[in-house]
Amino acid sequence: MKIKFLCAVAALAVVASAEVAHADAAPASDFTVTGSAAIVSNYKFRGIAQTDNKPTGEAAITLTHSSGFYVSTWAAGNTFSGGSEIDVYGGYAHTFKDGITLDGGVYGYIYPNASFNNLYEFYADAAKSFGPVTAKVGVNFAPAQPFFTFYGTNSHYNMYEFAELSYSPAVLPALTVHGHFGHTGGGLDSGKSYEDYTAGVSYKWKSLTFDVSAVGTDLSTADIGSGAHRLAKSVAVFSITAGF
């Protein structure tokens, strides 16, 4: 009788323990939060320095739903827009069975101390990996809006097309060699069509990523003047990024 009682108690304990464990196991969330913080030696936007070739800090946070929708914000110092820039964007990304990822949405550039520079764009891009190599192409389109009217640009829109390649060797996956080539046409920056480029290498160690890249444009002094050309010429950019 005593043995039967002890067995019954043990069985109840096992059942109770299983129920508690089941109650403690919360269902997986459909939302994922990621973020980063970085120190960069020079904030370059499409090849042109935004911090007078001086260092600045950057930070970003993204909320992603399992469906593929996401919203994000990014912030950095910006010498030419009152000292700060806040970007807010959101969109949808989906990876198909063939490995192609399509991404698109709306991107807003906000300058709290220089609202006349506020701008928004529509963006779309496609990416695919071929073993250790990843290729990406995309386009950003800024339609007519107050920014272009304020500056009286000849073109009341802007189109930006780009292509990127990155390579991470299987023997050293923490290392990535990357390149970017873009074309600007319309009313942004110099008001001239020009190309920008980036070529660099990054190394990931735990949650930190170290990067050194050459970043610049094909704009000449004759195109934009000596003062602006100093911000558009090719320079080495160093960065350390912490991700979570």
Contacts in CASP RR format, 6 or more apart in sequence:
PFRMAT RR
TARGET T0000
AUTHOR 0000-0000-0000
METHOD contacts of the structure
MODEL  1
MKIKFLCAVAALAVVASAEVAHADAAPASDFTVTGSAAIVSNYKFRGIAQ
TDNKPTGEAAITLTHSSGFYVSTWAAGNTFSGGSEIDVYGGYAHTFKDGI
TLDGGVYGYIYPNASFNNLYEFYADAAKSFGPVTAKVGVNFAPAQPFFTF
YGTNSHYNMYEFAELSYSPAVLPALTVHGHFGHTGGGLDSGKSYEDYTAG
VSYKWKSLTFDVSAVGTDLSTADIGSGAHRLAKSVAVFSITAGF
30 65 0 8 1.000
30 66 0 8 1.000
30 67 0 8 1.000
31 63 0 8 1.000
31 64 0 8 1.000
31 65 0 8 1.000
31 66 0 8 1.000
32 63 0 8 1.000
32 64 0 8 1.000
32 66 0 8 1.000
33 61 0 8 1.000
33 62 0 8 1.000
33 63 0 8 1.000
33 64 0 8 1.000
34 61 0 8 1.000
34 62 0 8 1.000
34 64 0 8 1.000
34 243 0 8 1.000
34 244 0 8 1.000
35 59 0 8 1.000
35 60 0 8 1.000
35 61 0 8 1.000
35 62 0 8 1.000
35 243 0 8 1.000
35 244 0 8 1.000
36 58 0 8 1.000
36 59 0 8 1.000
36 60 0 8 1.000
36 241 0 8 1.000
36 242 0 8 1.000
36 243 0 8 1.000
36 244 0 8 1.000
37 57 0 8 1.000
37 58 0 8 1.000
37 59 0 8 1.000
37 60 0 8 1.000
37 241 0 8 1.000
37 242 0 8 1.000
37 243 0 8 1.000
38 57 0 8 1.000
38 58 0 8 1.000
38 59 0 8 1.000
38 239 0 8 1.000
38 240 0 8 1.000
38 241 0 8 1.000
38 242 0 8 1.000
39 55 0 8 1.000
39 56 0 8 1.000
39 57 0 8 1.000
39 58 0 8 1.000
39 239 0 8 1.000
39 240 0 8 1.000
40 55 0 8 1.000
40 56 0 8 1.000
40 57 0 8 1.000
40 58 0 8 1.000
40 237 0 8 1.000
40 238 0 8 1.000
40 239 0 8 1.000
41 55 0 8 1.000
41 236 0 8 1.000
41 237 0 8 1.000
41 238 0 8 1.000
41 239 0 8 1.000
42 49 0 8 1.000
42 51 0 8 1.000
42 53 0 8 1.000
42 54 0 8 1.000
42 55 0 8 1.000
42 56 0 8 1.000
42 215 0 8 1.000
42 235 0 8 1.000
42 237 0 8 1.000
43 49 0 8 1.000
43 50 0 8 1.000
43 51 0 8 1.000
43 56 0 8 1.000
43 57 0 8 1.000
43 58 0 8 1.000
43 76 0 8 1.000
43 77 0 8 1.000
43 78 0 8 1.000
44 50 0 8 1.000
44 215 0 8 1.000
44 216 0 8 1.000
44 237 0 8 1.000
46 160 0 8 1.000
46 182 0 8 1.000
46 184 0 8 1.000
46 188 0 8 1.000
46 189 0 8 1.000
46 196 0 8 1.000
46 217 0 8 1.000
47 196 0 8 1.000
47 197 0 8 1.000
47 198 0 8 1.000
47 215 0 8 1.000
47 216 0 8 1.000
47 217 0 8 1.000
47 232 0 8 1.000
48 189 0 8 1.000
48 196 0 8 1.000
48 217 0 8 1.000
48 228 0 8 1.000
48 231 0 8 1.000
48 232 0 8 1.000
49 231 0 8 1.000
49 232 0 8 1.000
49 235 0 8 1.000
50 76 0 8 1.000
50 77 0 8 1.000
50 78 0 8 1.000
50 79 0 8 1.000
50 80 0 8 1.000
50 81 0 8 1.000
50 85 0 8 1.000
51 76 0 8 1.000
51 77 0 8 1.000
51 78 0 8 1.000
51 79 0 8 1.000
52 79 0 8 1.000
52 80 0 8 1.000
52 231 0 8 1.000
53 230 0 8 1.000
53 231 0 8 1.000
53 235 0 8 1.000
54 79 0 8 1.000
56 76 0 8 1.000
56 77 0 8 1.000
56 78 0 8 1.000
57 76 0 8 1.000
57 77 0 8 1.000
58 74 0 8 1.000
58 75 0 8 1.000
58 76 0 8 1.000
58 77 0 8 1.000
59 74 0 8 1.000
59 75 0 8 1.000
59 76 0 8 1.000
60 72 0 8 1.000
60 73 0 8 1.000
60 74 0 8 1.000
60 75 0 8 1.000
61 72 0 8 1.000
61 73 0 8 1.000
62 70 0 8 1.000
62 71 0 8 1.000
62 72 0 8 1.000
63 70 0 8 1.000
63 71 0 8 1.000
63 72 0 8 1.000
64 70 0 8 1.000
67 92 0 8 1.000
68 92 0 8 1.000
68 93 0 8 1.000
68 94 0 8 1.000
69 90 0 8 1.000
69 91 0 8 1.000
69 92 0 8 1.000
70 90 0 8 1.000
70 91 0 8 1.000
70 92 0 8 1.000
70 93 0 8 1.000
71 88 0 8 1.000
71 89 0 8 1.000
71 90 0 8 1.000
71 91 0 8 1.000
72 88 0 8 1.000
72 89 0 8 1.000
72 90 0 8 1.000
73 86 0 8 1.000
73 87 0 8 1.000
73 88 0 8 1.000
73 89 0 8 1.000
74 86 0 8 1.000
74 87 0 8 1.000
74 89 0 8 1.000
75 84 0 8 1.000
75 85 0 8 1.000
75 86 0 8 1.000
75 87 0 8 1.000
76 84 0 8 1.000
76 85 0 8 1.000
77 83 0 8 1.000
77 84 0 8 1.000
77 85 0 8 1.000
78 84 0 8 1.000
78 85 0 8 1.000
78 111 0 8 1.000
81 111 0 8 1.000
81 113 0 8 1.000
81 114 0 8 1.000
81 117 0 8 1.000
82 111 0 8 1.000
82 112 0 8 1.000
82 113 0 8 1.000
82 114 0 8 1.000
83 113 0 8 1.000
84 111 0 8 1.000
84 112 0 8 1.000
84 113 0 8 1.000
85 109 0 8 1.000
85 110 0 8 1.000
85 111 0 8 1.000
86 110 0 8 1.000
86 111 0 8 1.000
86 112 0 8 1.000
87 107 0 8 1.000
87 108 0 8 1.000
87 109 0 8 1.000
87 110 0 8 1.000
88 107 0 8 1.000
88 108 0 8 1.000
88 110 0 8 1.000
89 105 0 8 1.000
89 106 0 8 1.000
89 107 0 8 1.000
89 108 0 8 1.000
89 123 0 8 1.000
90 105 0 8 1.000
90 106 0 8 1.000
90 107 0 8 1.000
91 103 0 8 1.000
91 104 0 8 1.000
91 105 0 8 1.000
91 106 0 8 1.000
92 103 0 8 1.000
92 104 0 8 1.000
92 105 0 8 1.000
93 101 0 8 1.000
93 102 0 8 1.000
93 103 0 8 1.000
93 104 0 8 1.000
94 101 0 8 1.000
94 102 0 8 1.000
95 101 0 8 1.000
96 102 0 8 1.000
98 128 0 8 1.000
99 128 0 8 1.000
99 129 0 8 1.000
100 126 0 8 1.000
100 127 0 8 1.000
100 128 0 8 1.000
101 126 0 8 1.000
101 127 0 8 1.000
101 128 0 8 1.000
102 124 0 8 1.000
102 125 0 8 1.000
102 126 0 8 1.000
103 123 0 8 1.000
103 124 0 8 1.000
103 125 0 8 1.000
103 126 0 8 1.000
103 127 0 8 1.000
104 122 0 8 1.000
104 123 0 8 1.000
104 124 0 8 1.000
104 125 0 8 1.000
105 122 0 8 1.000
105 123 0 8 1.000
105 124 0 8 1.000
106 120 0 8 1.000
106 121 0 8 1.000
106 122 0 8 1.000
106 123 0 8 1.000
107 120 0 8 1.000
107 121 0 8 1.000
107 122 0 8 1.000
107 123 0 8 1.000
107 140 0 8 1.000
108 118 0 8 1.000
108 119 0 8 1.000
108 120 0 8 1.000
108 121 0 8 1.000
109 117 0 8 1.000
109 118 0 8 1.000
109 119 0 8 1.000
109 120 0 8 1.000
109 121 0 8 1.000
110 118 0 8 1.000
111 117 0 8 1.000
111 118 0 8 1.000
116 146 0 8 1.000
116 147 0 8 1.000
116 150 0 8 1.000
117 147 0 8 1.000
118 146 0 8 1.000
118 147 0 8 1.000
119 142 0 8 1.000
119 145 0 8 1.000
119 147 0 8 1.000
119 188 0 8 1.000
120 142 0 8 1.000
120 145 0 8 1.000
121 140 0 8 1.000
121 141 0 8 1.000
121 142 0 8 1.000
121 158 0 8 1.000
121 160 0 8 1.000
122 140 0 8 1.000
122 141 0 8 1.000
122 142 0 8 1.000
122 143 0 8 1.000
123 138 0 8 1.000
123 139 0 8 1.000
123 140 0 8 1.000
123 141 0 8 1.000
124 138 0 8 1.000
124 139 0 8 1.000
125 136 0 8 1.000
125 137 0 8 1.000
125 138 0 8 1.000
125 139 0 8 1.000
126 136 0 8 1.000
126 137 0 8 1.000
126 138 0 8 1.000
127 134 0 8 1.000
127 135 0 8 1.000
127 136 0 8 1.000
127 137 0 8 1.000
128 134 0 8 1.000
128 135 0 8 1.000
128 136 0 8 1.000
129 135 0 8 1.000
132 167 0 8 1.000
132 168 0 8 1.000
132 169 0 8 1.000
132 170 0 8 1.000
133 165 0 8 1.000
133 166 0 8 1.000
133 167 0 8 1.000
134 164 0 8 1.000
134 165 0 8 1.000
134 166 0 8 1.000
134 167 0 8 1.000
135 163 0 8 1.000
135 164 0 8 1.000
135 165 0 8 1.000
136 163 0 8 1.000
136 164 0 8 1.000
136 165 0 8 1.000
137 161 0 8 1.000
137 162 0 8 1.000
137 163 0 8 1.000
137 164 0 8 1.000
138 161 0 8 1.000
138 162 0 8 1.000
138 163 0 8 1.000
139 159 0 8 1.000
139 160 0 8 1.000
139 161 0 8 1.000
139 162 0 8 1.000
140 158 0 8 1.000
140 159 0 8 1.000
140 160 0 8 1.000
141 157 0 8 1.000
141 158 0 8 1.000
141 159 0 8 1.000
141 160 0 8 1.000
142 157 0 8 1.000
142 158 0 8 1.000
142 159 0 8 1.000
142 188 0 8 1.000
143 157 0 8 1.000
144 156 0 8 1.000
144 157 0 8 1.000
148 155 0 8 1.000
148 156 0 8 1.000
148 157 0 8 1.000
148 158 0 8 1.000
148 187 0 8 1.000
149 156 0 8 1.000
151 187 0 8 1.000
153 186 0 8 1.000
153 187 0 8 1.000
153 191 0 8 1.000
154 186 0 8 1.000
154 187 0 8 1.000
154 191 0 8 1.000
155 185 0 8 1.000
155 186 0 8 1.000
155 187 0 8 1.000
155 191 0 8 1.000
156 187 0 8 1.000
157 186 0 8 1.000
157 187 0 8 1.000
158 184 0 8 1.000
158 185 0 8 1.000
158 186 0 8 1.000
158 187 0 8 1.000
158 188 0 8 1.000
159 184 0 8 1.000
159 185 0 8 1.000
159 186 0 8 1.000
160 182 0 8 1.000
160 183 0 8 1.000
160 184 0 8 1.000
160 185 0 8 1.000
160 188 0 8 1.000
161 182 0 8 1.000
161 183 0 8 1.000
162 180 0 8 1.000
162 181 0 8 1.000
162 182 0 8 1.000
162 183 0 8 1.000
163 180 0 8 1.000
163 181 0 8 1.000
163 182 0 8 1.000
164 178 0 8 1.000
164 179 0 8 1.000
164 180 0 8 1.000
164 181 0 8 1.000
165 178 0 8 1.000
165 179 0 8 1.000
166 176 0 8 1.000
166 177 0 8 1.000
166 178 0 8 1.000
166 179 0 8 1.000
167 176 0 8 1.000
167 177 0 8 1.000
167 178 0 8 1.000
168 175 0 8 1.000
168 176 0 8 1.000
168 177 0 8 1.000
169 175 0 8 1.000
174 203 0 8 1.000
174 204 0 8 1.000
174 205 0 8 1.000
175 201 0 8 1.000
175 202 0 8 1.000
175 203 0 8 1.000
175 204 0 8 1.000
176 201 0 8 1.000
176 202 0 8 1.000
176 203 0 8 1.000
176 204 0 8 1.000
177 200 0 8 1.000
177 201 0 8 1.000
178 198 0 8 1.000
178 199 0 8 1.000
178 200 0 8 1.000
178 201 0 8 1.000
178 202 0 8 1.000
178 213 0 8 1.000
179 197 0 8 1.000
179 198 0 8 1.000
179 199 0 8 1.000
179 200 0 8 1.000
180 196 0 8 1.000
180 197 0 8 1.000
180 198 0 8 1.000
180 199 0 8 1.000
181 195 0 8 1.000
181 196 0 8 1.000
181 197 0 8 1.000
182 195 0 8 1.000
182 196 0 8 1.000
182 197 0 8 1.000
183 193 0 8 1.000
183 194 0 8 1.000
183 195 0 8 1.000
183 196 0 8 1.000
184 193 0 8 1.000
184 194 0 8 1.000
184 195 0 8 1.000
184 196 0 8 1.000
185 191 0 8 1.000
185 192 0 8 1.000
185 193 0 8 1.000
185 194 0 8 1.000
186 193 0 8 1.000
190 219 0 8 1.000
190 223 0 8 1.000
190 224 0 8 1.000
190 228 0 8 1.000
190 232 0 8 1.000
192 219 0 8 1.000
192 223 0 8 1.000
192 224 0 8 1.000
194 217 0 8 1.000
194 218 0 8 1.000
194 219 0 8 1.000
194 223 0 8 1.000
194 232 0 8 1.000
195 217 0 8 1.000
195 218 0 8 1.000
196 215 0 8 1.000
196 216 0 8 1.000
196 217 0 8 1.000
196 218 0 8 1.000
197 214 0 8 1.000
197 215 0 8 1.000
197 216 0 8 1.000
197 217 0 8 1.000
197 234 0 8 1.000
198 213 0 8 1.000
198 214 0 8 1.000
198 215 0 8 1.000
198 216 0 8 1.000
199 213 0 8 1.000
199 214 0 8 1.000
200 211 0 8 1.000
200 212 0 8 1.000
200 213 0 8 1.000
200 214 0 8 1.000
201 211 0 8 1.000
201 212 0 8 1.000
201 213 0 8 1.000
202 209 0 8 1.000
202 210 0 8 1.000
202 211 0 8 1.000
202 212 0 8 1.000
203 209 0 8 1.000
203 210 0 8 1.000
203 211 0 8 1.000
204 210 0 8 1.000
207 242 0 8 1.000
207 243 0 8 1.000
207 244 0 8 1.000
208 240 0 8 1.000
208 241 0 8 1.000
208 242 0 8 1.000
208 243 0 8 1.000
209 239 0 8 1.000
209 240 0 8 1.000
209 241 0 8 1.000
209 243 0 8 1.000
210 239 0 8 1.000
210 240 0 8 1.000
211 237 0 8 1.000
211 238 0 8 1.000
211 239 0 8 1.000
211 240 0 8 1.000
211 241 0 8 1.000
212 236 0 8 1.000
212 237 0 8 1.000
212 238 0 8 1.000
213 236 0 8 1.000
213 237 0 8 1.000
214 234 0 8 1.000
214 235 0 8 1.000
214 236 0 8 1.000
214 237 0 8 1.000
215 234 0 8 1.000
215 235 0 8 1.000
215 236 0 8 1.000
215 237 0 8 1.000
216 232 0 8 1.000
216 233 0 8 1.000
216 234 0 8 1.000
216 235 0 8 1.000
217 232 0 8 1.000
217 233 0 8 1.000
217 234 0 8 1.000
219 228 0 8 1.000
219 229 0 8 1.000
219 232 0 8 1.000
220 229 0 8 1.000
221 229 0 8 1.000
223 229 0 8 1.000
224 232 0 8 1.000
END
